[in-house]
Amino acid sequence: MRSLAFIALVLFSSFGVLAKNRITPVISEVTVYRSGAKVSSTATVRVPAGQSEVVFENLSPYFNANSLQVRIAGTSTLISAIFQMKTPGPGPESPRAPVLRDSLVLLGDDLTRIRDERDVLNSENSLISNKMNQIGTVLPGASTTITLSVTELRELSTFYRQRLMEIKDRLLQLAIKERKINELHRKILETLTRLQPNAANQTGEIILKIDAAAAQPLDITCTYLITQAGWTPLYDLRSEGLDKALRLTYKANVRNQSGFDWKDVKLHLSTANPLVNNNRPVLNPVFVDFRPLYVQQGLDKQLNEVNTYNMLQVQTRDLSRARSADEAELDDIVFNPAPPETNQDDFITNFDLAKPQNILANGQDNVVTVDEQDIPAEYEYHAVPKLDAAVFLLAKVADYGKYNLLPGTANIFYQDTYIGQTFLNPQTVADTMLISLGRDEQITIKRVQPKDFTGRKKVLSSSIRETYMYEIAVKNNKSIPIKLTILDQIPVSKQESIEVTLDEEDGAEYNKDFGKLKWELQIPANQSKRVRFSYSVKYPKDKPVQIGRQ
């Protein structure tokens, strides 16, 4: 009797240690990063006194195990928390599945009958064609020719024609019927595939070992990072006029490819990116050495040594790469090189959405509105007629860092009219961010060579001087005056023997290092203005030069 009691005690103790609570938690809160997302899954579980296991199952398999954090509300101690992958076994079959499989069998029988009837009709068609070809010919082994009277020929032709049309009509009907059956077969097969449990789909689960002081309910929250999620910024920019502020609607396209829907969750968006490499960059030495250049064979040894010595070159590697800049932004850097003041402490921004959100894992775009605000802006017009014969409206936004903007696509609306899209790039080194609001068709601009320009080429002893002149004409067809910035350029020489001279600038601001010309024009309503510039290129006549796009 004492042995039975001891065995019962051991079994009860083992059950207490190995008892498991398997539960599917509720995703209550999600913080979406630019790449990845932090998910909080919660559940209330009743545990016995002593050690027990709680398993959070049906979690996303795209789990970063290093990021797991567990919070338990109650008098208990967390012993361990382990994430692992689980391959679910086959579940119960849907009662619709047998019916759908029977339907597939019946459709297969219909397709077989269609193919059989098509074969018979094609054989009949071939037979009729062969018989028609035999009229008026001598059959093998026969001594007479098959001949028909006119009446017989007419009757036979009518029969053949009617029968062949019947065959072709029936073949068309069979093709249409086959197409419909195949479409129905595909839909039923897709439905059956969705109903059948997929045992190959892996899910994640967290095994929690807990030591509780007493039997009690515990509120458990597991927070972890998943990889198959993220968000990208989207913007709507609205302007009601040149004397009004920009209305910015900050939106986000949230991606959820974790395999599980987020329903009625507290959603936060963060500009952080925890999945990128967080190791600081380290510079390694870059060595400079002499590189010998070998001369052609056949020279004597002494000349070879002298030439090799004189032609030694220093070789190094350039480990930097210049970043491209927006044309208008680059002009601001060239002509207004003052660097902006930035706050290095505020390099991460979080957005808390007021209402619970539903972000489904169905591959569809999930666009949510983050914020709306008015942004003071100074408007001006901008043109580079050498590249594009159009005038663009720009909004210049100062102190743009406080708006927490990220690079992204913006939809432009001007006075309730959709203009198009532009790219918003706050990652600029200028103190003012330039936002292109699109073309203004009421302002025309044209860049041409004036008709009175004659000085094209002139030979000066051993040199050649080429002169170029351009005229830029602008017409303001608006009913209000405008401020217009026009940019152009002249070539920049890379050789001392090539001289580039700006002969006429017509009031332009000139940056010699970049070859940039900049005009700031005030153009009254319904009036025109013209500016012109010219430059010369002098070079040795025995060395042809190549000048870039004019």
Secondary structure, DSSP 8 states (H G I E B T S, - for coil): -HHHHHHHHHHHHHHHHH-EEEE--EEEEEEE-SEEEEEEEEEEEEE-SEEEEEEEEEE-S-EEEEEEEEEEESSEEEEEEEEEEE--------THHHHHHHHHHHHHHHHHHHHHHHHHHHHHHHHHHHHHHHTTSB-TT-SSB----HHHHHHHHHHHHHHHHHHHHHHHHHHHHHHHHHHHHHHHHHHHHHHS--TT--EEEEEEEEEESSSEEEEEEEEEEEEEEEEEEEEEEEES-TTS-EEEEEEEEEEE-SSS-EEEEEEEEES--TTS--S---------EEE-----TTS-HHHHHHHHHHT-EEE-----------HHHHHHHHH--------TT----EEE-SS-EEE-SSS--EEEEEEEEEE--EEEEEE-TTT-S--EEEEEEESGGGG---SEEEEEEETTEEEEEEEE----SSSEEEEEEEE-TTEEEEEE--TT----EEEETTEEEEEEEEEEEEEE-SSS-EEEEEEEE----SSTT-EEEEEE-TT-EEETTTTEEEEEEEE-TTEEEEEEEEEEEEEETTS-------
